Every structure is written in C-alpha cells, then in structure tokens.
Amino acid sequence: MTADQIKDIISAGLACDYITLEGDGRHWYAVIVAAEFEGKRAIARHQRVYATLSERMARDEVHALSMKTFTPGEWAAAQQA
C-alpha cells in the first residue's frame, strides 16, 4: 500500500483536520489531527485510527502503524512551541 492509499482509508473512516504519513511500505508513522479525539486518551485515539485500517491490518497490508494524535487545539499549540 502507498501512503496516499492509507491516508485515504483513514480519512474515509475518520474526519481528519490534518494527516501526514511516512513509511517504507510496511512500517508507517502518522500524525493525525481530528476533532473526534477531544476528551479521549491516547489509547482510545489510536484504537479509533486502527479501526479504520482493521481489514488492511488483518491481511497484513499495513504491518505496523505508529502515530501521534492531536485535537485541533493540541495541534495548534504544538505548532507554536
């Protein structure tokens, strides 16, 4: 899978304000900003993203995904730091 394909899958299942994805075709690193993350702990945020890719991960099309997740407010604050 390509980075654009994975971004499209995540974006189709989760309304993202911002998403970047880098990787080598099997191991991926993402930064995802979504209003839906408001009030959720990191584990719940990650589970929500993994849910969008569950089919692809079960078939090992996406082997590993590490991520940083932010609410829009957290992302804005991180950009100013």
SULBELFEN-V930955 format. One line per field, one symbol per residue. psi: psi as a letter, one per 40 degrees, with the letter a starting at -180 (. if undefined). burial: I if it has 16 or more other ideal C-beta (glycine too) atoms within 10 Angstrom, else O. A space follows every 10 residues. Layout:
BEGIN
psi: ???
burial: ???
END
This chain:
BEGIN
psi: iidddddddd ddehhhdihi hiaeddhihi hhhhddehei iddddddddd ddedddddef dhdhhiihii idddddddde .
burial: IOOOOIIOII OOOIOIOOIO IOIOOOOIOI IIIIOOIOOO OOOOIIOIIO OIIOOIOOOO OIOOIOIIII IOOOIOOOOO O
END
